[in-house]
Each structure stands twice: as C-alpha cells, then as structure tokens.
Amino acid sequence: MKRVHSIAPVGLPLAMMAALFVWQSAVKASHTPRPQTGAASDKPAIFVSDFELDVLPANRERSASTATPPGAAKPADEARKQAAHLVEQMRTDVVLAFQNAGYSAVRLHSGDARPDHGVLIRGLFAEVDKENHWRRAVIRTASDSGKMQVLVSVVNLSKPDQALYEIANVPGNGNKPGAVITLSPYVPLAKFDFDKDAPEEAFQKTAARIVKDLIALLNANPGAVSP
C-alpha cells in the first residue's frame, strides 16, 4: 500500500488543538436530555455515533436484467451482519471506554436530534486504493480481510456541524459503496490502522487511545468545553 499524504497521521491532541482553542468556554443550555451515567458534572457529555462502513451488494457486478442466482442473498446478508458487527463493536467499546473513565457517554442514534452541548465522537472506516485515493471501506463477505483505517473526529456540539468528507468528483464515481472521497481540510481527524477481521482487542485498544487523547487535551485546556 502506498503512503497516504492526504491526511497527517497525527495524534488526536495535536490534530484537534487548533479547533479546540476556538471553542467557547460557555455552551448554551441544551434541550436534548443529557446522558445520565453518574459521571462527574464537570466533565462534558460524550455522544458516540455509528462509524460509517459500506457493504457491497450481492448484485453489484450484475446487470439489472440478470436474476440473482440461488444462494447469492445469503452471503450478502452475512456481509451486512459482519459490517454491522464491526460498527457496533467500535461504538460500544468507545462508549464503554469513556464511561470507565468517568464520563457520561451514550450512543447517538441515526435520526436523533443533534445535541447542542458536549462532545460528539464520529468517524468512518476508510481504505486507500492503488491510485492513493481515499475510499469508504467496503465489507464484501463475512470473512473479508485486509487493511483499512478508522478515521475519527471529535466534534464540539456547540459549533455548526461540518461534513467529514465529500464524494470526489472523478469519472465513474458516485455515492455508492466504496466511493472515492475527499476528506475535509477543515475537520481534524485522527487515523488508526485496522484490519477488517480485527479481533475485539483491537477495538478496545483504539477506544482507549481515543479516550486517552481527548482527556489529555481537556486536561491541557480545562475551559475548552463546558459540560
């Protein structure tokens, strides 16, 4: 795999320092219920969204007029289950890691109203192709293997939302599984190497690093975020 130069593989504190320095020290009161896990009130609420991960449809390489062969749906279903498992494992371990560190942390479901206080942990699984393009990572089978990256962003919820990426304007590209993407230069991201068949320990270690880096940053800038 070629070295990727479109995003610097820096740690979370350095990547987010510029963004956090402009955060307001006072955040307006939220109308969204705050998560209650018994965390200390001086710590910001943590919300964790599901990281994006694509699945290759069973009929991706077949024409619309060609019938799906018997048994093709089952591998596709298994691939979707595997992708859902990876997404759930990442989200669960990040939430638990923050809770174990004494933070109030909950999952932010798709379709939930965006809170206007606290911190949002969001991200996506991505791959780099032979042309050195970033692509949304794709799970093709239940036993899919290979390298991918987890791109993580920490969002100050008192600020307007910004997209992590855009669909790249290249021939043949579109909003489809494995699409070529252009990462936003305005959203600080941290990159963690990952395997598609990574064991549970890898998720736990990544979650611990996310928590450790954010805590270090908040300790260095105690007034950056209001609970």
C-alpha positions as CSV (number, residue, x, y, z in Angstrom):
1,M,0.0,0.0,0.0
2,K,1.3,3.4,-0.9
3,R,1.8,6.0,1.8
4,V,-1.1,8.4,2.0
5,H,-0.4,12.1,2.2
6,S,-3.9,13.5,2.2
7,I,-4.2,13.3,6.0
8,A,-1.4,13.5,8.5
9,P,-1.4,10.5,10.9
10,V,-1.1,12.7,13.9
11,G,-2.4,12.0,17.4
12,L,-5.8,13.3,18.5
13,P,-4.5,16.2,20.7
14,L,-2.3,17.7,18.0
15,A,-4.9,17.2,15.3
16,M,-7.6,18.9,17.3
17,M,-5.7,21.6,19.1
18,A,-6.5,24.4,16.7
19,A,-10.2,23.6,16.7
20,L,-10.5,23.3,20.5
21,F,-8.7,26.6,21.1
22,V,-11.6,28.4,19.4
23,W,-14.3,26.5,21.3
24,Q,-16.4,28.7,23.6
25,S,-15.9,28.1,27.3
26,A,-19.6,28.6,27.9
27,V,-22.1,26.5,26.0
28,K,-25.8,27.3,25.8
29,A,-28.2,25.0,27.8
30,S,-29.3,22.0,25.8
31,H,-32.9,21.0,25.2
32,T,-31.7,17.4,24.5
33,P,-31.7,15.2,27.6
34,R,-28.1,14.7,28.8
35,P,-26.9,11.1,29.3
36,Q,-27.0,10.0,32.9
37,T,-24.3,7.5,33.9
38,G,-23.2,9.0,37.2
39,A,-20.3,10.9,35.7
40,A,-18.8,13.9,37.3
41,S,-20.7,17.1,36.4
42,D,-17.6,19.0,35.5
43,K,-16.9,16.7,32.5
44,P,-18.5,17.2,29.1
45,A,-21.2,14.8,28.0
46,I,-20.0,12.4,25.3
47,F,-22.1,11.2,22.4
48,V,-20.9,8.5,20.1
49,S,-22.4,8.0,16.6
50,D,-22.1,4.8,14.5
51,F,-19.0,4.9,12.2
52,E,-19.7,4.6,8.5
53,L,-18.9,1.3,6.8
54,D,-20.1,0.2,3.4
55,V,-21.3,-3.3,2.3
56,L,-21.0,-4.5,-1.3
57,P,-24.5,-5.6,-2.6
58,A,-24.8,-9.1,-3.9
59,N,-25.8,-7.8,-7.3
60,R,-23.1,-5.1,-7.5
61,E,-21.4,-6.6,-10.5
62,R,-24.5,-7.9,-12.2
63,S,-26.8,-6.1,-14.7
64,A,-30.3,-5.2,-13.6
65,S,-31.8,-7.7,-16.0
66,T,-29.8,-10.7,-14.6
67,A,-31.6,-12.6,-11.9
68,T,-29.8,-13.1,-8.6
69,P,-28.6,-16.7,-8.5
70,P,-29.8,-19.0,-5.8
71,G,-27.8,-18.6,-2.6
72,A,-26.4,-15.2,-3.5
73,A,-28.6,-13.4,-0.9
74,K,-27.2,-15.4,2.0
75,P,-23.5,-14.2,1.5
76,A,-24.8,-10.7,1.1
77,D,-26.7,-10.9,4.4
78,E,-23.7,-12.4,6.1
79,A,-21.6,-9.5,4.8
80,R,-24.1,-7.0,6.2
81,K,-24.1,-8.7,9.5
82,Q,-20.3,-8.6,9.6
83,A,-20.3,-4.9,8.8
84,A,-22.9,-4.2,11.4
85,H,-20.9,-6.1,14.0
86,L,-17.8,-4.0,13.2
87,V,-19.7,-0.8,13.6
88,E,-21.4,-1.9,16.8
89,Q,-18.1,-3.2,18.3
90,M,-16.4,0.2,17.7
91,R,-19.3,2.2,19.0
92,T,-19.8,0.0,22.1
93,D,-16.1,0.0,23.0
94,V,-15.8,3.8,22.7
95,V,-18.8,4.4,24.8
96,L,-17.6,1.9,27.5
97,A,-14.1,3.4,27.5
98,F,-15.4,6.8,28.2
99,Q,-17.8,5.5,30.9
100,N,-15.0,3.7,32.5
101,A,-13.0,6.9,32.6
102,G,-15.8,8.6,34.5
103,Y,-17.6,10.3,31.6
104,S,-21.3,10.4,30.8
105,A,-21.3,8.7,27.4
106,V,-24.1,7.4,25.3
107,R,-24.8,6.3,21.7
108,L,-26.2,8.9,19.3
109,H,-28.6,7.0,17.1
110,S,-29.1,7.8,13.4
111,G,-32.0,10.2,13.2
112,D,-31.6,11.6,16.7
113,A,-31.6,15.3,17.1
114,R,-28.1,16.8,17.2
115,P,-27.4,17.9,20.8
116,D,-26.0,21.4,21.3
117,H,-23.7,20.6,24.2
118,G,-20.9,18.3,24.9
119,V,-18.7,16.3,22.5
120,L,-19.6,14.0,19.6
121,I,-17.2,11.2,18.6
122,R,-17.8,10.3,15.0
123,G,-15.9,8.7,12.1
124,L,-15.7,6.2,9.3
125,F,-13.9,3.2,8.1
126,A,-11.8,4.0,5.0
127,E,-9.4,2.4,2.6
128,V,-6.7,3.6,0.2
129,D,-6.8,2.3,-3.3
130,K,-3.9,1.7,-5.7
131,E,-4.2,5.3,-7.0
132,N,-3.7,6.6,-3.5
133,H,-7.3,7.7,-3.2
134,W,-9.3,7.6,0.0
135,R,-12.4,5.4,-0.3
136,R,-15.1,4.4,2.1
137,A,-14.2,0.9,3.3
138,V,-16.3,-1.9,2.0
139,I,-17.1,-5.3,3.5
140,R,-17.6,-7.8,0.7
141,T,-18.0,-11.1,2.5
142,A,-18.5,-12.3,6.1
143,S,-14.8,-13.3,6.1
144,D,-13.4,-10.3,4.4
145,S,-9.9,-9.4,5.3
146,G,-7.4,-6.7,4.5
147,K,-6.3,-3.3,5.8
148,M,-8.4,-0.3,6.4
149,Q,-8.3,2.8,8.6
150,V,-10.6,4.2,11.2
151,L,-10.8,8.0,10.8
152,V,-12.1,9.6,14.0
153,S,-13.3,13.2,14.5
154,V,-14.2,14.9,17.8
155,V,-16.9,17.5,17.4
156,N,-17.8,20.4,19.6
157,L,-21.6,20.2,19.6
158,S,-21.9,23.9,20.3
159,K,-20.5,24.6,16.9
160,P,-22.1,24.1,13.5
161,D,-21.7,20.6,12.0
162,Q,-19.2,20.0,9.2
163,A,-19.1,17.0,6.9
164,L,-16.1,14.7,7.3
165,Y,-15.8,14.2,3.6
166,E,-17.4,14.8,0.2
167,I,-17.9,12.4,-2.7
168,A,-14.9,13.1,-5.0
169,N,-15.6,14.5,-8.5
170,V,-13.8,11.8,-10.5
171,P,-15.1,9.9,-13.6
172,G,-17.3,6.9,-12.7
173,N,-17.6,7.9,-9.1
174,G,-20.8,8.4,-7.1
175,N,-22.4,8.0,-3.8
176,K,-22.1,4.2,-3.7
177,P,-20.3,1.5,-1.7
178,G,-16.5,2.1,-1.8
179,A,-16.9,5.6,-3.3
180,V,-13.8,7.8,-3.7
181,I,-13.9,10.5,-1.1
182,T,-12.2,13.8,-0.4
183,L,-11.6,14.4,3.3
184,S,-12.5,17.8,4.6
185,P,-9.4,20.0,5.3
186,Y,-11.4,21.8,8.0
187,V,-12.3,18.8,10.2
188,P,-9.4,17.5,12.3
189,L,-9.1,13.7,12.0
190,A,-7.1,11.0,13.7
191,K,-6.2,7.9,11.8
192,F,-5.9,4.4,13.3
193,D,-4.8,1.4,11.3
194,F,-7.2,-1.5,11.4
195,D,-7.9,-4.9,9.9
196,K,-11.3,-5.9,8.5
197,D,-11.1,-9.1,10.6
198,A,-9.6,-7.4,13.6
199,P,-10.1,-9.1,17.0
200,E,-12.1,-7.4,19.8
201,E,-8.8,-6.4,21.5
202,A,-8.0,-4.1,18.6
203,F,-11.3,-2.2,19.1
204,Q,-10.7,-1.9,22.8
205,K,-7.2,-0.5,22.2
206,T,-8.4,2.0,19.7
207,A,-11.2,3.1,22.0
208,A,-8.7,3.5,24.9
209,R,-6.5,5.7,22.7
210,I,-9.4,7.9,21.7
211,V,-10.3,8.5,25.3
212,K,-6.7,9.0,26.4
213,D,-6.0,11.6,23.8
214,L,-9.2,13.5,24.5
215,I,-8.6,13.5,28.2
216,A,-5.1,14.8,27.7
217,L,-6.4,17.6,25.5
218,L,-9.1,18.6,28.0
219,N,-6.6,18.5,30.9
220,A,-4.4,20.9,29.0
221,N,-7.4,23.1,28.2
222,P,-9.8,22.8,31.1
223,G,-12.0,25.6,29.9
224,A,-12.3,24.5,26.3
225,V,-15.6,22.7,26.7
226,S,-18.4,23.3,29.1
227,P,-20.4,20.3,30.5
